[in-house]
Amino acid sequence: MTFPILRLARLISVPLFLLLLISPSVFAHGVDANTERFLLANQGLAIGPFLYIGAKHMVTGYDHLLFLIGVIFFLFRTRDVLTYVSLFTLGHSLTLLFGVLNNMAVNPFLIDAIIGLSIVYKGFDNLGGFRRLFGFQPNTKIAVMVFGLFHGFGLATKLQDFSLPQAELWKNLLAFNVGVELGQFVALLFILIALDFWRRHESFYRFSTATNTLLMTGGLILFGYQITGYLING
């Protein structure tokens, strides 16, 4: 029964095709116009809006979601899912808060290029590429947390573009981070439901290689756009 993989392929391939039609500069700043206007105009405590912005950013953050799909793709136990997702959460929470509060930023194109590579890494890891080509297996838990740090720096860099006022900044950041985690929870819930359904069919294992290859392709496309953006605008 092959229809789950066909659906998954369409879900992945259509957005990737659309990405090809967009200017590379778009990929370094994933903030819509309404959010940008709010961030530029806000001058004080705004728990609700920052909570909402954080949740929306995660739910619509295709780079974060692709990485998380790779992370949980072969995790069948709830405990393992919670462990890996918690490590990713810890990583991006630390660098998000530390980066903004200490005005630490990197070139947005370069940090998003690394995030693209994190997707490539996870797809390659899921395919057993390290064992087959290099004869060893990196510590997957450490890798997930390290890439979580980079994902957090990506969020921190985007927020710093708007020169957020220092008044009540840490409270707004905490609200944003909680929103990110809520958005991540909602997105993961739907992803896990879809994966659980697909795993009941033989096509899950039959097309797991093709799926993770698509995942790597998506990461490479994102990486290519970010590097192009860096060369043009960096």
Order of alpha helices (4+ residues) and beta strands (2+ residues): alpha-alpha-alpha-alpha-alpha-alpha-alpha-alpha-alpha-alpha-alpha
